[in-house]
Amino acid sequence: MTELQRDDNFQWTGDTVECESGIHWGIAEQANGVVAILVNSPGGVLTGKQVRVLAEIVGEDGVIKNTRRMASLLLIPKEKVGSALEQLQAVGLRVANLHKSVRNIAACPGKGFSANSRGDTLGLAKVLDETFYGTILPWDFKIGISGCPRNCTGVQCQDLGLMAEPRGKYSLWIGGSEAGMNPAHGTLMRKGIPLEQVIPVVKRILETYTAAAEEFGSELGEGSLVKLYHVLEKTGFERFGQAIEEVLSNPIVK
């Protein structure tokens, strides 16, 4: 099985971002000359202190845009990027990525906030982010978590979607696509996954995705943008289903 590698090291040169692993970090000059910094915030959660720092970075008349993936987009002059990165780091914030890793994780408010929610979402989003932030992948990988069947985050339209069930368990979908001209629902792979098994299952899915993208690289096109659904067109769902069951057949002893 392919061993996942991580790389959260990048350098802002004063003009562009450099990263040896090829992860595309969310710092990019826009058409109007300003630079956009995409701030990682799993589930869209920020503390009051972090919000104040974001406001300080853009200034009173600056702009902060919230994206559909619940990340914050800062629009600032290029000469402020270096100091902005230092300010973000000082309050525990990190730059999100655009491609070749796990994107900012989308999650609804979940249990404790929504009366309809059946399980934890924000805590799980945080753990997933801590575990897989900067993981090197064939292309971008979107994860969404919903706390109930109202499905505010559209888990079926993510590369990997999780929906809380009663009693601390989760249903899992893979292979969805929310963007482009052909958005599609993913396939329900498993119900009843215990919370403590979610991270091992996601890890195995990422390993399987990475290994299969390498295996079918010549057929998919060298250097192509290989999303999970492209890989699934080659492997089918059975390989991923077997990988999931292998993990679940070895329950974690509490």
C-alpha positions as CSV (number, residue, x, y, z in Angstrom):
1,M,0.0,0.0,0.0
2,T,1.3,3.5,-0.9
3,E,2.5,5.4,2.2
4,L,1.1,8.9,2.3
5,Q,3.5,11.7,2.4
6,R,3.0,15.2,3.8
7,D,4.5,18.6,2.9
8,D,3.3,21.8,4.4
9,N,6.5,23.7,3.7
10,F,6.3,26.4,1.1
11,Q,8.1,29.7,0.5
12,W,6.7,33.0,-0.6
13,T,9.5,34.6,-2.7
14,G,7.9,38.0,-2.8
15,D,6.4,37.2,-6.2
16,T,5.2,33.6,-6.2
17,V,4.9,30.5,-4.0
18,E,7.4,27.7,-4.2
19,C,6.8,24.1,-2.9
20,E,9.0,21.1,-3.7
21,S,6.2,18.6,-3.6
22,G,4.1,20.5,-6.1
23,I,1.1,21.3,-3.8
24,H,-0.6,24.4,-5.0
25,W,-0.9,26.6,-2.0
26,G,-3.6,29.3,-1.9
27,I,-1.5,32.4,-2.5
28,A,-2.0,33.8,-6.0
29,E,-1.9,37.2,-7.8
30,Q,-5.2,38.1,-9.2
31,A,-6.1,39.8,-12.6
32,N,-6.3,43.2,-10.9
33,G,-2.8,42.9,-9.3
34,V,-3.8,42.2,-5.7
35,V,-2.9,38.9,-4.1
36,A,-5.4,36.5,-2.7
37,I,-4.5,34.4,0.4
38,L,-6.8,31.5,1.1
39,V,-7.0,30.8,4.8
40,N,-7.5,27.3,6.1
41,S,-10.4,27.0,8.5
42,P,-12.0,23.5,8.8
43,G,-15.7,23.8,9.1
44,G,-15.4,27.6,8.6
45,V,-14.6,28.0,12.3
46,L,-12.5,31.1,13.5
47,T,-12.0,32.5,16.9
48,G,-12.7,36.1,17.7
49,K,-8.9,36.8,17.9
50,Q,-8.4,35.2,14.5
51,V,-11.2,37.3,13.0
52,R,-9.6,40.4,14.4
53,V,-6.3,39.5,12.8
54,L,-7.9,38.9,9.4
55,A,-9.5,42.3,9.7
56,E,-6.1,43.9,10.6
57,I,-4.4,42.2,7.6
58,V,-6.9,43.6,5.0
59,G,-7.4,47.0,6.8
60,E,-10.6,48.9,7.4
61,D,-11.5,49.2,3.7
62,G,-10.1,45.8,2.7
63,V,-12.0,42.7,1.6
64,I,-12.5,39.3,3.1
65,K,-14.5,36.8,1.0
66,N,-15.9,33.6,2.4
67,T,-15.7,30.8,-0.2
68,R,-18.2,27.9,-0.7
69,R,-15.7,25.6,1.0
70,M,-15.8,27.7,4.2
71,A,-12.4,29.2,3.8
72,S,-11.6,32.9,4.1
73,L,-10.1,34.7,1.1
74,L,-8.0,37.8,1.9
75,L,-7.3,40.3,-0.9
76,I,-4.2,42.4,-0.2
77,P,-1.4,44.2,-2.0
78,K,1.6,42.0,-2.9
79,E,3.9,43.8,-0.6
80,K,1.8,42.9,2.4
81,V,1.9,39.1,1.8
82,G,5.0,38.3,3.8
83,S,3.8,40.1,6.9
84,A,0.3,38.7,6.5
85,L,1.7,35.2,6.6
86,E,3.5,35.9,9.8
87,Q,0.3,37.3,11.4
88,L,-1.7,34.3,10.4
89,Q,0.9,31.9,11.9
90,A,0.9,33.9,15.1
91,V,-2.8,33.1,15.8
92,G,-2.7,29.5,14.6
93,L,-4.0,29.9,11.1
94,R,-2.6,28.2,8.0
95,V,-2.8,28.8,4.3
96,A,-5.2,26.4,2.5
97,N,-4.3,24.7,-0.7
98,L,-5.9,24.6,-4.1
99,H,-4.6,21.4,-5.7
100,K,-2.7,18.2,-5.0
101,S,-3.8,17.9,-1.3
102,V,-6.9,17.8,0.9
103,R,-8.9,21.1,0.5
104,N,-10.4,23.0,3.4
105,I,-12.9,20.7,5.0
106,A,-16.5,21.7,4.8
107,A,-18.8,20.9,7.7
108,C,-22.2,22.0,9.0
109,P,-22.5,23.2,12.6
110,G,-23.5,19.7,13.8
111,K,-24.5,18.4,17.2
112,G,-24.8,21.0,19.9
113,F,-25.8,23.7,17.4
114,S,-28.5,22.2,15.1
115,A,-31.5,20.5,16.7
116,N,-31.5,18.1,13.7
117,S,-27.9,17.0,13.9
118,R,-27.2,13.4,14.9
119,G,-23.5,13.6,15.5
120,D,-20.3,15.6,15.7
121,T,-19.1,17.5,12.6
122,L,-16.9,20.4,13.6
123,G,-14.7,18.3,15.9
124,L,-14.3,15.7,13.2
125,A,-13.5,18.3,10.6
126,K,-10.7,19.6,12.9
127,V,-9.2,16.1,13.4
128,L,-9.4,15.4,9.7
129,D,-7.6,18.6,9.0
130,E,-4.9,18.0,11.6
131,T,-4.4,14.5,10.2
132,F,-4.4,15.2,6.4
133,Y,-3.4,18.8,6.0
134,G,-0.6,19.0,3.5
135,T,-1.0,15.3,2.4
136,I,0.4,15.0,-1.1
137,L,-2.2,13.7,-3.5
138,P,-2.6,13.3,-7.3
139,W,-4.9,16.4,-7.4
140,D,-7.3,18.2,-5.0
141,F,-9.5,16.2,-2.7
142,K,-12.7,17.6,-1.2
143,I,-14.2,16.3,2.0
144,G,-17.6,17.4,3.4
145,I,-19.4,16.4,6.6
146,S,-23.1,16.8,7.3
147,G,-24.8,16.2,10.7
148,C,-28.1,15.0,9.4
149,P,-30.0,14.1,6.2
150,R,-30.8,17.8,5.5
151,N,-27.3,17.6,4.1
152,C,-26.3,21.2,4.2
153,T,-22.8,20.5,2.9
154,G,-23.9,18.2,0.0
155,V,-21.8,15.3,1.0
156,Q,-22.7,13.3,-2.1
157,C,-21.0,16.0,-4.2
158,Q,-17.6,15.7,-2.5
159,D,-14.7,13.4,-3.3
160,L,-15.5,12.0,0.1
161,G,-18.6,12.7,2.1
162,L,-19.6,11.8,5.6
163,M,-23.1,12.0,7.1
164,A,-23.7,11.5,10.8
165,E,-26.0,8.7,11.9
166,P,-27.4,8.1,15.4
167,R,-25.1,6.7,18.1
168,G,-21.9,8.1,16.9
169,K,-21.6,6.5,13.5
170,Y,-21.3,7.8,9.9
171,S,-22.3,7.0,6.4
172,L,-19.7,7.3,3.7
173,W,-19.9,8.4,0.0
174,I,-17.0,8.7,-2.5
175,G,-16.5,9.9,-6.0
176,G,-18.7,12.9,-6.2
177,S,-18.0,16.2,-8.0
178,E,-19.5,19.6,-7.2
179,A,-17.9,21.7,-9.9
180,G,-17.3,21.8,-13.6
181,M,-19.9,21.2,-16.4
182,N,-20.7,17.7,-15.2
183,P,-21.3,17.7,-11.4
184,A,-22.3,14.3,-10.1
185,H,-23.3,12.5,-7.0
186,G,-20.9,10.0,-5.5
187,T,-21.7,6.4,-4.4
188,L,-22.7,5.4,-0.9
189,M,-20.0,2.9,0.1
190,R,-20.8,2.1,3.7
191,K,-23.1,2.9,6.6
192,G,-22.4,2.5,10.3
193,I,-18.8,3.5,10.4
194,P,-17.8,4.2,14.1
195,L,-16.4,7.6,14.8
196,E,-13.0,6.1,15.9
197,Q,-12.7,4.3,12.5
198,V,-13.4,7.4,10.4
199,I,-9.7,8.6,10.3
200,P,-8.3,5.1,9.4
201,V,-10.9,4.6,6.7
202,V,-10.2,8.0,5.1
203,K,-6.5,7.3,5.3
204,R,-7.0,4.0,3.4
205,I,-9.1,5.7,0.8
206,L,-6.4,8.3,0.2
207,E,-3.8,5.6,0.0
208,T,-5.9,3.6,-2.5
209,Y,-6.5,6.7,-4.6
210,T,-2.9,7.6,-4.7
211,A,-1.7,4.1,-5.6
212,A,-4.3,3.7,-8.3
213,A,-3.5,7.1,-9.9
214,E,0.1,6.0,-10.1
215,E,-0.9,2.5,-11.5
216,F,-3.1,4.0,-14.2
217,G,-1.0,7.1,-14.8
218,S,-0.2,6.3,-18.5
219,E,-3.9,5.7,-19.3
220,L,-5.1,8.7,-17.4
221,G,-2.4,10.9,-19.0
222,E,0.9,11.8,-17.5
223,G,0.7,15.1,-15.7
224,S,-3.1,15.2,-16.0
225,L,-5.4,16.4,-13.3
226,V,-6.4,13.1,-11.8
227,K,-9.4,13.4,-9.6
228,L,-10.8,10.5,-7.6
229,Y,-13.7,10.0,-10.0
230,H,-11.2,9.6,-12.9
231,V,-9.5,6.8,-10.9
232,L,-12.8,5.2,-10.1
233,E,-13.6,5.0,-13.8
234,K,-10.5,2.7,-14.1
235,T,-10.8,0.7,-10.9
236,G,-14.5,0.6,-10.2
237,F,-15.8,0.9,-6.7
238,E,-14.9,-2.6,-5.6
239,R,-11.2,-1.9,-4.9
240,F,-12.2,0.9,-2.6
241,G,-15.0,-1.1,-1.0
242,Q,-12.5,-3.9,-0.1
243,A,-10.1,-1.3,1.3
244,I,-12.8,0.1,3.6
245,E,-13.8,-3.3,4.8
246,E,-10.2,-4.3,5.5
247,V,-10.0,-1.3,7.9
248,L,-13.3,-2.0,9.5
249,S,-12.5,-5.7,10.0
250,N,-9.8,-4.6,12.5
251,P,-11.7,-2.5,15.0
252,I,-9.8,-0.2,17.3
253,V,-9.7,-1.4,20.8
254,K,-10.7,1.4,23.2
